[in-house]
Amino acid sequence: MEQEIIKPETKPVAGSQALSPFGCFVAASGVTLMMLCMTGAAMVATIWAFSKLIGLPDIVMFGLLALGFLPVAWVTAWTAGRAWHVEQLLSQGNDIDVPVFKLGHYFRRT
């Protein structure tokens, strides 16, 4: 059975969509906060379990937790930029593009 992709004949007018700048901000911030919580919890659980498994002192575990914050911060910042970029594309009626995994890519003005 062959499936057909149905596309509208004309692009909907940007004002007819329910995507305002505030709506874009709410959606992007929600995704960003979710990514912060999920990656942060995963990082803390992994470091805690690893340090308890091999018997590291608590001061070393706290140091590893501080180092573990760096990738969590990078992922959170990248997600914030990407989410805002995607919300802006969708509010203009465009399709999303391929993600670029560079931190500053979504924060520079074009």
C-alpha positions in Angstrom: 0.0 0.0 0.0 1.4 3.3 -1.0 1.1 6.3 1.2 0.7 9.8 0.0 2.0 12.9 1.8 -0.7 15.5 1.8 0.6 19.1 1.7 -1.5 22.2 1.7 -1.6 24.0 -1.7 -0.7 27.3 -0.1 1.3 28.1 3.0 -0.8 29.3 5.9 -0.5 32.9 6.8 1.8 33.4 9.8 -0.8 35.4 11.7 -3.3 32.6 11.4 -1.2 30.2 13.5 -1.4 30.1 17.3 2.3 30.7 17.6 3.1 34.0 19.1 6.6 35.1 20.5 5.3 34.3 24.0 4.1 30.9 22.8 7.5 30.2 21.2 9.2 31.3 24.5 7.0 29.0 26.6 7.6 26.0 24.4 11.4 26.6 24.1 11.8 27.2 27.8 9.7 24.1 28.6 12.0 21.9 26.5 15.1 23.5 28.0 14.0 23.0 31.6 13.1 19.4 30.8 16.5 18.8 29.3 18.2 20.4 32.3 16.3 18.2 34.7 16.7 15.0 32.8 20.4 15.3 32.0 21.1 16.7 35.4 19.4 13.8 37.2 21.1 11.3 34.9 24.5 12.8 35.6 24.0 12.9 39.3 22.7 9.4 39.5 25.6 8.1 37.3 28.3 9.8 39.3 26.8 8.9 42.7 26.4 5.2 41.7 29.9 5.1 40.2 31.6 6.7 43.2 29.7 4.4 45.7 30.5 1.3 43.6 34.2 1.9 43.7 34.3 3.5 47.1 35.4 7.0 46.3 35.5 9.5 49.2 32.7 12.1 49.2 35.0 15.0 48.4 36.0 13.3 45.1 32.3 12.6 44.4 31.5 16.3 44.8 34.4 17.2 42.5 33.1 14.8 39.9 29.6 16.3 40.3 31.1 19.7 39.6 32.8 18.4 36.5 29.6 16.7 35.5 27.8 20.0 35.5 29.8 21.1 32.4 28.2 18.7 29.9 24.8 19.3 31.4 25.2 23.0 31.0 26.4 22.6 27.4 23.4 20.3 26.5 21.0 22.7 28.2 22.4 25.8 26.4 22.4 24.0 23.0 18.8 22.8 23.6 17.7 26.3 24.4 19.1 27.7 21.2 17.8 24.8 19.1 14.3 25.0 20.6 14.1 28.7 20.0 15.3 28.3 16.4 12.8 25.5 15.7 9.9 27.5 17.3 10.8 30.5 15.1 10.9 28.3 12.0 7.5 26.8 12.8 5.9 30.1 13.5 7.1 31.3 10.1 5.4 28.3 8.5 8.7 26.6 7.5 9.9 23.1 8.0 12.6 22.4 10.6 16.2 21.9 9.4 19.0 19.5 10.3 20.5 20.2 13.8 24.0 21.7 14.0 25.8 20.5 17.1 27.8 23.6 17.7 27.0 25.7 20.8 27.2 29.2 19.3 25.4 28.3 16.0 21.9 29.1 17.3 22.9 32.2 19.3 24.4 34.3 16.5 22.2 36.7 14.5 21.8 36.1 10.8 
